[in-house]
Amino acid sequence: MIHNLAAGVQAFTSNAFLVSGPASADAPAADDDGDAGRRVLVDTGSNFDILPLVDERVDGLDAVVLTHTHHDHVGNVDAVCDAYDVETWGFDTEQPSVDNAIPDEGTVELGLGSYEALHTPGHKDDHLCFYDEAAGVLFAGDLIFQNGGFGRTDLEEGDRPTLIRSLDRVRDRVGDDLAELHVGHGPSVLDAPFDHVELAARAARTR
């Protein structure tokens, strides 16, 4: 199960996705053990109290995984790590919010799924996307948004040619059987998400 805990938050924040197995608060367990898989937050968001929203759905966390370390994605990191005694995982351990490194093409366990980490700079140097080929699920961070939106390149570490290469890499990796696209801001895309990936790759070349 994937839940965006930042949905409806009015403050400036990224999305914050809680990934767990089917034994979340509003779904039946998949087996007698009620396996929730590896309970992970993909980004923590910022400027809102995320802790009660986590507690509504799971009994603790196993890890925090970061798409990148812009403040709106990591503002709640300290509160989450202190509350659940967990560590963070991201691309660059020189960043204060990252405890453990995820290499390019490394594997990350989220919920009951196994995700490939894709280093996708251009918006920020430490940006990662996470793709579960078996489930057809992509966490795109701030690389891709709904309707062909793509990450800003006017911030520090932003670079449009690099972003385009990252967009092309993700487009070529995921294919047209992509089922779910979960993005850093705005709604997730569950209807023909590959079309939005393709559109972002084209739009970044022209806008």
N, C-alpha and C positions, 0 to 999 in steps of 0.2 A: 504494500500500500504506500502511496505517495500523497502527502498532505502538505499544502503550502500554508505554513503557520502565520505568514504575514498577510494573508488574504484579508482585505478589509481594513488594514492598518492605514491610518491617514498620515502618519509621520513619514518623513523621508527614510526609506529603507529598501533594501533588496528583498526579493523573495527568500524564504527560508523553508526548505523542503525537509520534512521528516519522512524518512524512508524506513519501513519496517515490514515484517511479514504480515500475513493476514490477521494476526491476532491483535490488531489495533482495537480501539474502544468501540468502533462502529461496524466491525466485521467479524464473522465467525472464524474460529481457529481452523487451520488447515488439517490438523491432526490432533491426536489426544494430548500431545505435549503443548499445544498452543504456541508453536514456534513463531516468535516474532522476528527471527533472523537477527541480523546485525542492525541494531537500532542506531541510525545515524542521521545527523543533521547535515544537509548539504547547504552550506552558508548559514549564518546565524541571524542575518539582518541587523538592524540597529534602531535605536530610538523608540523601542517598545519593550514591554515585559513579556519575553517569550516563555519564561519558565512555566507559568500555569498552563500554557497552551501545549507544551510538551507533556506535562503531567496528565492532561486530559486524555492522552492517547497511548502513552507507553509508561511502563514502570522503569524509568531510568534510560540512560543513553550509553552506547558503547564507544562512540567516536563522533568527532566533528570533521567533516571534509569540506575543504574550501575551493571554490572555483578560482578565486583570486582575492587579493587582500586590500582592495579599496574599502574605505571605512564603512560604507553602507552595507557591505557584505560581512564585516567582521566586528561591528560595534558591540554585539552581544557576546563575543567570544569569552571574555573573562567571566561574565556572570554564568554562562552555560558550563564552562569547564569547572568553575568552583562548585556549582550546585551538584553536578553529576560526577565529579572526579574523573573527567575524561581528558584526553589529549586531542590535539588537532593534527590534521594531515593536509598538506598542500605541496605546491611545487618547490618553493624556495624557503629553506629553513633559516635563511638570513632575515626573513621578515619576522617581526616580533610575534605575530599571531600564529606562526607555523611551528609546531613541535617536531613533526616527522615529515620526511620527504616522500612524495609520490613521483616516481620517474615517468618520463614520457613513455607511453605504452605499458606502464605498470598496471596491475590489477587492483581494484578496490572492491571490497564486499559491502554492498548496501542492501539492507533488507535480506531478501533471499536471492538477490541477483549478484552477478559478477560483472563488473564494469571495467572497461578499458579506459585508462586516462590518456587523453590526447593533449599535448602541449600546444596551445593555440594563442600565441602572443599577437599583439597588434593593438589591443585595447589596453592591456597591461602585460608586462613581461612575464609574470608568473601565472598567466591565465591557463586554466585547464577546463576541458570538457570531459564528460564521463558518459560512455556508451555501452549499453548492454545489448549485444547483437541478438542474443536469443530472445529477449523480450521486446526488442525494437524500441528501446527507451534511450533518449539522449537528454542529459543535463547540459545545457549550452551556456550557462552563466551569462556574461554580457557580450558574448560573441554574436548571437543571433536572437532576434525577437520576432514576435508575431508580425505577419504581413510584410516580411522582407526587411524589417529593421535590423540594424547591426550596431556593434559597439562604437562608442565615440573614440576618435583618434586625436582629439585636440587637447587631451590631458597629458600629463607627464607620462612618458613611456609609450604613448600612443603613436602608431605609425600605420598609415593607410595601406601601403604595399604589403607590409607584414600581415595586416589584418586580412587582406584579400587572399594571401596564401593560406592563412588559417581557415578561412571560410571554404576555400577550395578543398583543403584537406578533409574537413568534416563532411562536406558534400560527397566527396568521392568515397569516404569510409562508410557512411551510413546507408546509402542506397534508398531506393524508392519504397522499400517495405518498412520504413520508419513508422512506428505506431504512436509514439508520444514524444513531444518536444517540450521540455520544461526549461523556462528561461529565467534570467535574473531579475527582470522587471516586467510587469504586465502578466496577462493570462497565459497559461500553458496552452499548447496547440495539440489537439487530439484528432482533428479532422484534416487529413492529407498534410501532415507536418512537413514531409519532404519538399512540398511545393514552396513552403516558407523558407526552407534552407536554400533552395535554388534561387529564390527571389532575392534573398539577402546577398548571395554571391554576385548576382548581377547588379543589384542596386549599389553595392560598395564601389563598383567600377564607374558609376555614372553620377552619383549624388555628390 
